[in-house]
Amino acid sequence: MTKTKLFTGIYDLQTSPFAFDFITFLAICDAHRLDQGCDGLNVLIIPGKGTGFECADFEKYHETQFPIEHAQWRFMNVFMPALGLAPNLHGMTICTSRDHGREIMKDLDGPIFPEGYDIEDPPEVYWTDFEASMLANLGLEYPGFKAPPEALGFIDRWIEQNAGGKRVVPMTLREGLHGSVKNSDTEAWVKFAQSLDPNKYYPVFIPDMVRSFDGERTDLGGFPVFSDPTSNIMIRMALYERSYISMFTSCGPISICFYNGAVRYLIFKTSPPYHKQPLPWAVIMGLDPADNSNRVATPYQKRFAEAETFESLTEEFQKLAKSIEANPKDAFRRHKLQRQDIGPEHLTEVTEYLALDRSNFKAVEFCHRFMDRYPDQRDNLMTILAKTEMATSHYDEGTYRRSHQIYEEYLVNGRPDKVITWASVKVAAMLGDDEKMDNLMSLAPEVDKELNENGILNSALLQAAVFHFKNNNIDEALRFAQIADNSYRSASTINMTAMLLESSGRYEEARDMFQELINNGVETPLIHECMSRIYKALGQTDLSIASMQKAIGIEQPAGAG
């Protein structure tokens, strides 16, 4: 009997969210499964530090959006049912603790995602449709999701009893308690619903999960409200599959539609100022800004950066309806999710976005993949990779080794290049090659001059300090931080060096550096907390208490980590 080859996706709740990002994670895992030639998908869910799902890091990652109780509710009512949408799911394990996760991982046989996952240092990433699109650009095919037959049967009976042969147009609202700027313009949606031909269409509102039990809604123009899909993701999927056109204000549930070729959708409010992104959404996806197709999409699936208005809702609905009516046999079949090549011409813009994003290590990984995909563009991509390497930080040793191999091969067989040489030296130093440090420093002025970006080296050295700190190599981390501080002194270099001095037990030196920051008007709760610990270590209890009081009394700046 042939053994089933399994691909395992690992969702670590220490750093990944209690949100609909889990849907995208499942889709990405299944795409990797197919790419790796595996027969089935296995899912492993690992709780954060602490007991159960009340992880020690919950406040850091999630509590700004909702309390732990709501997160647990999401887990049981979003995560678990979502697994029923994955037709290739072979099995799943919910670990009771991180120790349980360690034991399970010992017995894993086959490829995993994220590649190189380390339970001791899980990747700090959110699994977004952006990454899914980028992977599609690089050749991955998405099997996609499907509503289970039983759910389709329920929805078919509901449509028969309520719509009476009319075309169902569900309008899914975003009515969240956080990020209200992204919420639906209810008046625009009602006006649009009123404009639809009542003899032809059956408009129905799908409320946000937080309002699914509000009872009769007086703000929705008397149109029917269907709340059942908000508490059953398989019913929700079935509704969207069976509907004529599903319409949304951008929200979590749209994730299930992105990977289902049977759904026809229009989604609004997908870009700034409603979502904080440094580049236009289309550019990030590698598309022409005028194109409204998702990278993983059918011709009947469209997304729009702009907010919904009566005019935009009406115009785009009519366009899509016209396209459907022109070829109904094509429009009403299940489509394979198409993939269009991004091409190397967009790579600079894409990596720029990644370098600015919190998950900036992906920039280097995607450069690696693009180089494999476009060997004729290797020279151009080498420069992009080198510049990206300098602008981003990543902590996976395997990624560093891959970069180092690429640079070494290029410098032996290709033309000398200052920037590429510098990047090669950087990754070698990050991998622990002490002899490369002098070269790193000697090349710094030339690199800064060539890039016209004073301080590039400084940023990279601080990244190296963080890398070694995460690997518990305090002395090496301090070495990098001090070099950075001596080269281009700033509040960042002083702060990093001071914290590492404290970790090394060099309390007087750390105290003096923190005091320098305070004297220059740089005060944060963290700085005063560090000062409190230092004074305690020095036996100065009164000063320790005073510093902690200051830490408590200072408001954390927005976006500070």
KOLPAKE-890833 format. One line per field, with one value per residue (C-alpha): residue number from 0; residue in one letter; y, x, z. Coordinates in steps of 0.02 Angstrom, whole numbers. Example, Ala and Ser with C-alpha at 12.3 -4.5 7.8 and 13.67 -1.06 7.14 Angstrom:
<pts>
n <- 0, 1
res <- a, s
Y <- -225, -53
X <- 615, 684
Z <- 390, 357
</pts>
This chain:
<pts>
n <- 0, 1, 2, 3, 4, 5, 6, 7, 8, 9, 10, 11, 12, 13, 14, 15, 16, 17, 18, 19, 20, 21, 22, 23, 24, 25, 26, 27, 28, 29, 30, 31, 32, 33, 34, 35, 36, 37, 38, 39, 40, 41, 42, 43, 44, 45, 46, 47, 48, 49, 50, 51, 52, 53, 54, 55, 56, 57, 58, 59, 60, 61, 62, 63, 64, 65, 66, 67, 68, 69, 70, 71, 72, 73, 74, 75, 76, 77, 78, 79, 80, 81, 82, 83, 84, 85, 86, 87, 88, 89, 90, 91, 92, 93, 94, 95, 96, 97, 98, 99, 100, 101, 102, 103, 104, 105, 106, 107, 108, 109, 110, 111, 112, 113, 114, 115, 116, 117, 118, 119, 120, 121, 122, 123, 124, 125, 126, 127, 128, 129, 130, 131, 132, 133, 134, 135, 136, 137, 138, 139, 140, 141, 142, 143, 144, 145, 146, 147, 148, 149, 150, 151, 152, 153, 154, 155, 156, 157, 158, 159, 160, 161, 162, 163, 164, 165, 166, 167, 168, 169, 170, 171, 172, 173, 174, 175, 176, 177, 178, 179, 180, 181, 182, 183, 184, 185, 186, 187, 188, 189, 190, 191, 192, 193, 194, 195, 196, 197, 198, 199, 200, 201, 202, 203, 204, 205, 206, 207, 208, 209, 210, 211, 212, 213, 214, 215, 216, 217, 218, 219, 220, 221, 222, 223, 224, 225, 226, 227, 228, 229, 230, 231, 232, 233, 234, 235, 236, 237, 238, 239, 240, 241, 242, 243, 244, 245, 246, 247, 248, 249, 250, 251, 252, 253, 254, 255, 256, 257, 258, 259, 260, 261, 262, 263, 264, 265, 266, 267, 268, 269, 270, 271, 272, 273, 274, 275, 276, 277, 278, 279, 280, 281, 282, 283, 284, 285, 286, 287, 288, 289, 290, 291, 292, 293, 294, 295, 296, 297, 298, 299, 300, 301, 302, 303, 304, 305, 306, 307, 308, 309, 310, 311, 312, 313, 314, 315, 316, 317, 318, 319, 320, 321, 322, 323, 324, 325, 326, 327, 328, 329, 330, 331, 332, 333, 334, 335, 336, 337, 338, 339, 340, 341, 342, 343, 344, 345, 346, 347, 348, 349, 350, 351, 352, 353, 354, 355, 356, 357, 358, 359, 360, 361, 362, 363, 364, 365, 366, 367, 368, 369, 370, 371, 372, 373, 374, 375, 376, 377, 378, 379, 380, 381, 382, 383, 384, 385, 386, 387, 388, 389, 390, 391, 392, 393, 394, 395, 396, 397, 398, 399, 400, 401, 402, 403, 404, 405, 406, 407, 408, 409, 410, 411, 412, 413, 414, 415, 416, 417, 418, 419, 420, 421, 422, 423, 424, 425, 426, 427, 428, 429, 430, 431, 432, 433, 434, 435, 436, 437, 438, 439, 440, 441, 442, 443, 444, 445, 446, 447, 448, 449, 450, 451, 452, 453, 454, 455, 456, 457, 458, 459, 460, 461, 462, 463, 464, 465, 466, 467, 468, 469, 470, 471, 472, 473, 474, 475, 476, 477, 478, 479, 480, 481, 482, 483, 484, 485, 486, 487, 488, 489, 490, 491, 492, 493, 494, 495, 496, 497, 498, 499, 500, 501, 502, 503, 504, 505, 506, 507, 508, 509, 510, 511, 512, 513, 514, 515, 516, 517, 518, 519, 520, 521, 522, 523, 524, 525, 526, 527, 528, 529, 530, 531, 532, 533, 534, 535, 536, 537, 538, 539, 540, 541, 542, 543, 544, 545, 546, 547, 548, 549, 550, 551, 552, 553, 554, 555, 556, 557, 558, 559, 560
res <- m, t, k, t, k, l, f, t, g, i, y, d, l, q, t, s, p, f, a, f, d, f, i, t, f, l, a, i, c, d, a, h, r, l, d, q, g, c, d, g, l, n, v, l, i, i, p, g, k, g, t, g, f, e, c, a, d, f, e, k, y, h, e, t, q, f, p, i, e, h, a, q, w, r, f, m, n, v, f, m, p, a, l, g, l, a, p, n, l, h, g, m, t, i, c, t, s, r, d, h, g, r, e, i, m, k, d, l, d, g, p, i, f, p, e, g, y, d, i, e, d, p, p, e, v, y, w, t, d, f, e, a, s, m, l, a, n, l, g, l, e, y, p, g, f, k, a, p, p, e, a, l, g, f, i, d, r, w, i, e, q, n, a, g, g, k, r, v, v, p, m, t, l, r, e, g, l, h, g, s, v, k, n, s, d, t, e, a, w, v, k, f, a, q, s, l, d, p, n, k, y, y, p, v, f, i, p, d, m, v, r, s, f, d, g, e, r, t, d, l, g, g, f, p, v, f, s, d, p, t, s, n, i, m, i, r, m, a, l, y, e, r, s, y, i, s, m, f, t, s, c, g, p, i, s, i, c, f, y, n, g, a, v, r, y, l, i, f, k, t, s, p, p, y, h, k, q, p, l, p, w, a, v, i, m, g, l, d, p, a, d, n, s, n, r, v, a, t, p, y, q, k, r, f, a, e, a, e, t, f, e, s, l, t, e, e, f, q, k, l, a, k, s, i, e, a, n, p, k, d, a, f, r, r, h, k, l, q, r, q, d, i, g, p, e, h, l, t, e, v, t, e, y, l, a, l, d, r, s, n, f, k, a, v, e, f, c, h, r, f, m, d, r, y, p, d, q, r, d, n, l, m, t, i, l, a, k, t, e, m, a, t, s, h, y, d, e, g, t, y, r, r, s, h, q, i, y, e, e, y, l, v, n, g, r, p, d, k, v, i, t, w, a, s, v, k, v, a, a, m, l, g, d, d, e, k, m, d, n, l, m, s, l, a, p, e, v, d, k, e, l, n, e, n, g, i, l, n, s, a, l, l, q, a, a, v, f, h, f, k, n, n, n, i, d, e, a, l, r, f, a, q, i, a, d, n, s, y, r, s, a, s, t, i, n, m, t, a, m, l, l, e, s, s, g, r, y, e, e, a, r, d, m, f, q, e, l, i, n, n, g, v, e, t, p, l, i, h, e, c, m, s, r, i, y, k, a, l, g, q, t, d, l, s, i, a, s, m, q, k, a, i, g, i, e, q, p, a, g, a, g
Y <- 0, 168, 290, 455, 599, 743, 929, 1012, 1194, 1264, 1409, 1481, 1589, 1670, 1781, 1746, 1826, 1764, 1826, 1781, 1779, 1595, 1571, 1637, 1531, 1375, 1424, 1456, 1289, 1196, 1282, 1231, 1054, 1041, 1117, 990, 843, 796, 701, 786, 937, 922, 1075, 1101, 1242, 1291, 1406, 1551, 1549, 1519, 1401, 1359, 1504, 1638, 1661, 1779, 1875, 1898, 2079, 2120, 2052, 2054, 2146, 2313, 2240, 2129, 2039, 1861, 1796, 1857, 1783, 1614, 1631, 1669, 1516, 1400, 1485, 1541, 1433, 1265, 1277, 1350, 1184, 1113, 1221, 1141, 988, 918, 921, 756, 797, 931, 943, 1078, 1077, 1107, 1191, 1234, 1080, 978, 1062, 1015, 832, 830, 910, 771, 650, 759, 674, 785, 968, 1106, 1285, 1408, 1331, 1326, 1355, 1357, 1343, 1432, 1582, 1581, 1701, 1865, 1874, 1893, 1781, 1902, 1890, 1992, 1847, 1728, 1835, 1845, 1657, 1640, 1756, 1635, 1484, 1412, 1352, 1365, 1217, 1332, 1312, 1237, 1242, 1068, 984, 990, 1179, 1202, 1102, 1216, 1373, 1304, 1277, 1452, 1531, 1434, 1487, 1670, 1728, 1638, 1624, 1797, 1825, 1838, 1987, 1974, 2134, 2097, 2244, 2290, 2358, 2324, 2400, 2436, 2529, 2611, 2714, 2552, 2519, 2515, 2669, 2599, 2739, 2706, 2519, 2546, 2669, 2543, 2403, 2515, 2543, 2358, 2290, 2201, 2085, 2025, 2035, 1984, 2100, 2039, 2113, 2006, 2101, 2104, 1965, 2092, 2143, 1974, 1969, 2149, 2098, 2206, 2335, 2502, 2569, 2447, 2510, 2364, 2242, 2066, 2031, 1856, 1828, 1640, 1650, 1757, 1610, 1471, 1496, 1347, 1418, 1586, 1503, 1413, 1575, 1665, 1517, 1514, 1702, 1803, 1935, 1947, 2123, 2179, 2318, 2250, 2139, 1976, 1857, 1906, 1792, 1637, 1711, 1746, 1559, 1500, 1509, 1486, 1654, 1814, 1965, 2152, 2218, 2400, 2496, 2389, 2523, 2681, 2775, 2628, 2511, 2577, 2531, 2631, 2591, 2575, 2405, 2368, 2405, 2291, 2151, 2186, 2250, 2403, 2527, 2531, 2343, 2285, 2099, 2006, 1907, 1747, 1777, 1740, 1868, 1887, 1939, 2123, 2231, 2421, 2535, 2669, 2679, 2622, 2758, 2740, 2784, 2663, 2520, 2545, 2565, 2414, 2303, 2346, 2312, 2141, 2096, 2142, 2030, 1887, 1903, 1908, 1731, 1651, 1474, 1533, 1647, 1515, 1376, 1348, 1435, 1382, 1524, 1605, 1659, 1794, 1820, 1976, 1992, 2062, 2241, 2263, 2184, 2346, 2419, 2259, 2241, 2424, 2386, 2233, 2332, 2454, 2319, 2237, 2072, 2144, 1984, 1921, 2042, 1940, 1774, 1836, 1899, 1723, 1651, 1779, 1741, 1558, 1602, 1730, 1672, 1790, 1936, 1878, 2030, 2154, 2050, 2034, 2222, 2225, 2081, 2168, 2332, 2239, 2143, 2307, 2384, 2236, 2124, 1937, 1814, 1645, 1568, 1468, 1628, 1706, 1553, 1557, 1741, 1707, 1567, 1678, 1821, 1709, 1625, 1792, 1876, 1730, 1717, 1891, 2070, 2153, 2264, 2369, 2351, 2164, 2141, 2237, 2133, 1975, 2036, 2083, 1911, 1830, 1938, 1896, 1712, 1737, 1769, 1889, 1916, 2002, 2143, 2248, 2231, 2279, 2440, 2483, 2468, 2572, 2747, 2685, 2601, 2754, 2863, 2748, 2735, 2916, 2855, 2900, 2778, 2620, 2533, 2594, 2514, 2350, 2344, 2367, 2227, 2119, 2165, 2110, 1949, 1900, 1954, 1840, 1700, 1739, 1798, 1957, 1994, 1987, 2089, 2222, 2224, 2265, 2396, 2485, 2491, 2567, 2693, 2745, 2762, 2859, 2901, 2917, 2888, 2712, 2663, 2735, 2645, 2478, 2488, 2537, 2391, 2269, 2343, 2314, 2133, 2112, 2175, 2335, 2439, 2603, 2616, 2574, 2701, 2840, 2804, 2800, 2961, 3040, 2999, 3071, 3229, 3250, 3238, 3055, 2975, 2817, 2696, 2567, 2682, 2721, 2538, 2494, 2631, 2560, 2388, 2464, 2565, 2410, 2311, 2452, 2449, 2621, 2576, 2753, 2794, 2626, 2665, 2841, 2776, 2647, 2781, 2883, 2730, 2707, 2891, 2909, 2869, 2748, 2835, 2772, 2631, 2608, 2433
X <- 0, 72, 99, 6, 128, 71, 110, 97, 47, 92, -11, 75, -41, 106, 133, -10, -181, -348, -424, -479, -295, -310, -413, -271, -148, -249, -253, -65, -32, -138, -47, 121, 52, 11, 179, 271, 175, 93, -71, -151, -142, -110, -138, -51, -111, 7, -48, 57, 163, 70, -73, -200, -239, -215, -40, 83, 100, -86, -87, 62, -16, -204, -281, -280, -420, -519, -510, -451, -629, -673, -513, -560, -734, -657, -549, -697, -813, -696, -540, -619, -762, -643, -554, -713, -687, -519, -558, -381, -376, -310, -302, -276, -204, -241, -98, -136, 31, 194, 273, 136, 181, 364, 317, 203, 338, 461, 350, 317, 369, 366, 377, 308, 249, 321, 479, 611, 483, 561, 443, 572, 573, 415, 405, 320, 204, 23, -34, -114, -185, -34, 81, -41, -36, 153, 167, 46, 158, 299, 208, 101, -72, -215, -334, -455, -601, -772, -932, -978, -1126, -1234, -1210, -1255, -1414, -1465, -1435, -1527, -1681, -1663, -1653, -1804, -1907, -1853, -1793, -1924, -1821, -1743, -1556, -1483, -1369, -1296, -1218, -1095, -1069, -917, -977, -827, -800, -617, -554, -723, -654, -659, -843, -979, -1072, -1244, -1339, -1248, -1284, -1470, -1487, -1404, -1519, -1669, -1608, -1608, -1756, -1864, -1934, -1762, -1651, -1663, -1547, -1508, -1395, -1268, -1225, -1058, -1032, -1040, -1217, -1286, -1404, -1465, -1641, -1741, -1632, -1717, -1564, -1569, -1721, -1833, -1728, -1706, -1562, -1485, -1382, -1356, -1196, -1110, -1105, -1071, -930, -982, -1157, -1077, -971, -1121, -1221, -1084, -1064, -1250, -1275, -1278, -1152, -1086, -1043, -933, -855, -681, -686, -620, -748, -696, -546, -649, -703, -526, -493, -658, -676, -865, -896, -927, -886, -862, -762, -740, -626, -472, -335, -278, -336, -441, -291, -120, -5, 143, 107, -54, -135, -120, 67, 94, 8, 114, -35, -69, -156, -305, -330, -452, -418, -339, -186, -276, -445, -567, -632, -787, -696, -654, -583, -582, -474, -608, -745, -918, -1036, -1206, -1126, -980, -1091, -1212, -1080, -976, -1128, -1193, -1023, -1007, -1188, -1160, -1007, -1104, -1251, -1134, -1075, -1183, -1119, -943, -994, -1091, -962, -827, -670, -493, -409, -302, -123, -40, 147, 198, 359, 521, 478, 373, 497, 577, 410, 356, 515, 502, 334, 402, 547, 424, 306, 322, 355, 501, 604, 489, 574, 733, 640, 539, 697, 768, 613, 612, 793, 749, 600, 687, 866, 883, 853, 985, 1099, 958, 886, 1056, 1064, 885, 921, 1077, 986, 840, 960, 1025, 853, 773, 802, 774, 822, 812, 986, 934, 885, 1053, 1144, 1045, 1088, 1271, 1277, 1198, 1321, 1474, 1428, 1392, 1552, 1658, 1576, 1505, 1565, 1629, 1498, 1519, 1340, 1333, 1503, 1443, 1284, 1389, 1498, 1346, 1265, 1434, 1451, 1272, 1318, 1458, 1610, 1706, 1841, 1714, 1680, 1831, 1781, 1604, 1662, 1787, 1654, 1527, 1573, 1574, 1407, 1329, 1397, 1336, 1161, 1157, 1079, 1184, 1153, 1118, 1260, 1198, 1028, 1105, 1220, 1072, 982, 1134, 1131, 949, 988, 1125, 1021, 879, 1007, 1063, 1235, 1238, 1423, 1412, 1252, 1337, 1485, 1374, 1275, 1432, 1503, 1339, 1341, 1519, 1481, 1317, 1260, 1073, 940, 916, 1098, 1112, 953, 1005, 1182, 1117, 996, 1132, 1251, 1117, 1096, 1284, 1283, 1376, 1252, 1347, 1382, 1201, 1138, 1244, 1183, 1000, 1026, 1098, 936, 831, 937, 905, 716, 698, 587, 483, 409, 538, 687, 627, 586, 765, 830, 725, 804, 978, 956, 889, 1042, 1153, 1063, 984, 807, 735, 794, 728, 555, 558, 604, 466, 341, 398, 379, 200, 160, 224, 104, 175, 197, 85, 166, 307, 366
Z <- 0, -54, 89, 73, 50, 160, 159, 330, 356, 528, 596, 750, 855, 943, 791, 670, 696, 757, 594, 418, 369, 414, 255, 148, 246, 200, 16, 13, 98, -29, -172, -97, -72, -257, -306, -196, -269, -105, -97, 53, 166, 352, 464, 631, 743, 884, 1027, 1087, 1243, 1405, 1437, 1303, 1188, 1321, 1257, 1337, 1174, 1144, 1201, 1090, 931, 949, 1096, 1005, 899, 1017, 1185, 1210, 1228, 1053, 984, 1055, 981, 811, 826, 852, 728, 589, 596, 624, 497, 368, 362, 286, 130, 88, -20, -3, 188, 255, 440, 571, 745, 874, 997, 1179, 1212, 1125, 1205, 1122, 957, 979, 1004, 851, 743, 785, 689, 536, 376, 222, 174, 285, 271, 317, 247, 383, 521, 695, 843, 951, 833, 727, 579, 620, 471, 423, 281, 158, -17, -71, -34, -118, -275, -274, -261, -406, -505, -472, -540, -401, -449, -325, -312, -224, -103, -128, -28, 37, -51, 106, 122, -61, -31, 114, 10, -141, -31, 45, -129, -189, -37, -36, -206, -309, -467, -454, -462, -288, -255, -78, -11, 129, 246, 347, 516, 627, 798, 755, 602, 573, 427, 327, 367, 234, 175, 217, 129, -35, -24, 13, -131, -246, -187, -221, -399, -444, -544, -412, -545, -593, -438, -255, -155, 20, 154, 247, 408, 494, 620, 764, 710, 660, 811, 806, 755, 635, 545, 512, 420, 273, 180, 222, 120, 185, 304, 302, 459, 452, 344, 477, 597, 471, 347, 241, 221, 177, 43, -29, -38, -134, -254, -294, -309, -469, -412, -233, -178, -33, 62, 93, 249, 318, 238, 62, 86, 50, -118, -177, -195, -266, -455, -444, -359, -457, -351, -340, -192, -144, -25, -49, -41, 51, 146, 202, 210, 257, 114, 49, -134, -236, -222, -408, -408, -258, -354, -507, -607, -709, -590, -709, -693, -559, -568, -425, -476, -424, -504, -644, -771, -661, -504, -481, -342, -327, -224, -210, -81, -130, -191, -272, -439, -424, -362, -506, -641, -593, -565, -739, -818, -738, -775, -957, -962, -884, -1004, -1154, -1116, -980, -1012, -969, -826, -731, -734, -605, -666, -638, -547, -681, -659, -764, -762, -667, -766, -696, -742, -583, -464, -408, -356, -271, -170, -122, -45, 43, 113, 191, 252, 423, 336, 241, 244, 106, -14, -14, -29, -177, -261, -245, -327, -467, -508, -527, -636, -748, -778, -927, -808, -684, -701, -669, -529, -444, -417, -354, -236, -169, -138, -61, 51, 119, 145, 230, 378, 386, 519, 435, 417, 265, 174, 216, 151, -11, -36, 3, -126, -259, -227, -224, -389, -470, -413, -474, -644, -673, -670, -510, -430, -273, -213, -244, -164, -12, 0, -10, 132, 234, 226, 263, 418, 469, 455, 580, 468, 580, 450, 339, 462, 410, 228, 274, 352, 216, 81, 176, 109, -70, -51, 30, -109, -246, -173, -117, 44, 194, 334, 232, 321, 488, 460, 406, 557, 675, 583, 612, 796, 809, 715, 837, 987, 931, 924, 1103, 1046, 1150, 1128, 938, 939, 1046, 928, 778, 876, 934, 758, 699, 841, 801, 615, 609, 784, 807, 938, 864, 880, 1056, 1112, 1036, 1108, 1280, 1287, 1238, 1367, 1498, 1438, 1456, 1635, 1592, 1690, 1711, 1524, 1483, 1610, 1536, 1358, 1409, 1506, 1348, 1257, 1398, 1403, 1215, 1239, 1186, 1318, 1300, 1426, 1372, 1406, 1582, 1612, 1563, 1678, 1819, 1798, 1788, 1948, 2035, 1980, 2046, 2214, 2190, 2240, 2249, 2074, 2013, 2080, 2009, 1836, 1838, 1887, 1738, 1626, 1682, 1662, 1482, 1339, 1211, 1042, 902, 805, 930, 962
</pts>
